Amino acid sequence: MKIKNFSLDGTNNLKFQLSDYVGKKLVIYFYPKDSTPGCTNEGIDFSNNHDFFKTKNCEIFGISRDSIKSHENFKAKYNFSFELLADTEELACNIFDVIKMKNMYGKQVRGIERSTFIIDENGNIIKEWRGVKVKDHVEEVINFLNA
């Protein structure tokens, strides 16, 4: 499935535009919230394996609804080697259909369903994981790219 072009602000003053990455593979992962345990572990796992992704001509981007300021602090605290994109208006969240109703402390809330997408060099989704469990997830992504 072809993804329509979108733009988001990112850490390190990045003005992300999907169309700028034609010719590269992308791992775009959506996560609920900066500095929470699962999101931190997922970011660390992607960051620790960043060199592998580079060998596959593949860039990594993490997306949540948090602000750039929150992203900058999160990225700096854990020294992530890739950029985080702020989707405060839920633009990319809607394109990838990752906003779901979730239960939090017995209440229904709208939130990001942890999801990962691999986009090929032409802007098509070639693999998606929804309802991701953090443990061993990055390994699954690596195995897919190695297949």
C-alpha positions in Angstrom: 0.0 0.0 0.0 1.4 3.4 -1.0 1.6 6.0 1.7 0.6 9.5 0.9 3.3 12.1 1.5 3.3 13.8 4.9 5.4 16.2 6.8 6.2 16.3 10.6 8.7 18.2 12.7 11.4 16.1 14.3 14.2 16.2 16.8 17.4 17.9 15.8 15.4 20.5 13.8 14.4 17.9 11.3 11.6 18.8 8.9 10.6 15.3 7.9 8.9 14.8 4.6 8.2 11.2 3.4 9.0 12.1 -0.2 12.6 13.1 0.8 13.3 9.4 1.5 12.5 7.9 -1.9 15.3 5.4 -2.5 15.6 4.4 1.1 13.7 1.9 3.3 12.1 3.3 6.4 11.2 1.8 9.7 8.5 4.0 11.2 7.3 3.0 14.6 4.5 4.5 16.6 4.6 4.5 20.3 2.3 5.8 23.0 4.4 8.2 25.2 7.9 9.5 25.7 9.8 8.3 28.8 7.4 5.4 29.7 9.0 2.0 30.3 7.9 0.2 27.2 8.5 3.1 24.9 12.0 3.6 26.4 12.9 0.0 26.0 11.7 0.0 22.4 13.7 3.1 21.6 16.8 1.7 23.2 16.4 -1.6 21.2 16.1 0.3 17.9 19.0 2.6 18.8 21.2 -0.3 19.8 20.6 -1.9 16.4 20.8 1.3 14.3 24.0 0.2 12.6 22.3 -2.9 11.3 19.5 -0.9 9.8 22.0 1.4 8.1 23.5 -1.6 6.4 20.1 -2.3 4.9 19.8 1.3 3.5 17.1 1.8 6.1 16.3 4.9 8.3 14.4 4.6 11.6 11.9 7.2 12.9 9.8 7.0 16.1 6.5 8.8 16.2 4.2 9.8 19.1 1.8 12.6 19.9 4.3 14.2 22.3 5.8 17.6 21.6 9.2 18.3 20.1 10.4 19.5 23.5 9.4 16.2 25.1 11.0 14.3 22.2 14.2 16.2 22.5 14.4 15.4 26.2 13.6 11.7 25.7 16.1 11.4 22.9 18.9 13.1 24.8 18.2 11.2 28.0 18.6 7.8 26.3 21.0 8.9 23.5 18.9 7.6 20.7 20.8 7.5 17.4 17.7 8.3 15.3 15.2 11.1 15.1 11.7 11.2 16.8 8.8 12.9 15.0 6.1 14.9 16.8 2.6 14.1 15.6 0.7 16.5 17.9 -2.1 16.8 15.3 -2.3 13.0 14.7 -1.6 13.5 10.9 0.6 10.4 10.5 -1.4 8.5 13.2 -4.5 8.9 11.0 -2.6 8.0 7.8 -1.4 4.7 9.4 -4.6 4.2 11.4 -2.9 3.7 14.8 -5.3 5.6 17.1 -7.4 3.1 19.0 -9.6 3.1 22.1 -7.6 1.7 25.0 -8.4 0.9 28.6 -6.4 2.9 31.1 -7.2 2.5 34.8 -10.7 1.3 33.9 -11.4 4.3 31.6 -11.7 4.2 27.8 -9.1 6.6 26.3 -7.9 7.3 22.7 -4.3 6.4 22.3 -1.6 5.1 19.9 -1.6 1.4 19.4 2.1 0.5 19.4 2.8 -0.3 15.7 5.7 -0.6 13.3 5.8 -0.2 9.5 8.5 -0.9 7.0 8.2 1.3 3.9 10.1 0.4 0.8 12.2 2.6 -1.5 9.1 3.7 -3.4 6.9 4.7 -0.4 4.9 1.4 -0.1 4.2 -0.4 3.2 5.8 -3.8 2.8 5.3 -5.0 6.4 3.3 -3.9 9.4 3.1 -5.0 13.0 0.2 -3.8 15.1 -0.4 -4.3 18.8 3.3 -4.7 19.2 4.8 -6.2 22.4 8.2 -4.6 23.0 10.2 -7.7 24.0 11.9 -9.2 20.9 10.1 -6.8 18.5 13.2 -5.2 17.1 14.6 -8.7 16.5 11.4 -9.5 14.4 12.0 -6.4 12.4 15.6 -7.3 11.8 14.6 -10.9 10.8 12.1 -9.5 8.3 14.8 -7.2 6.7 17.2 -10.2 6.6 14.7 -12.5 4.9 
